[in-house]
Amino acid sequence: MEQQTEEINASAVAMNEMTATLEEVAANTQQSADGSRLATEAVNGGTSKVEQS
């Protein structure tokens, strides 16, 4: 019974670590998406200025 408890605890710790990693990946993905959006907006703004001149 003690071994089962240890294995369950180890599994719970592993799941918590995986959850934290996934949350970090999700945050990084969001930051990348935001950066891409800002870059696209900057390019579009520059294109408009070139077309106007």
Residue pairs with C-beta under 8 A, 6 or more apart in sequence:
none
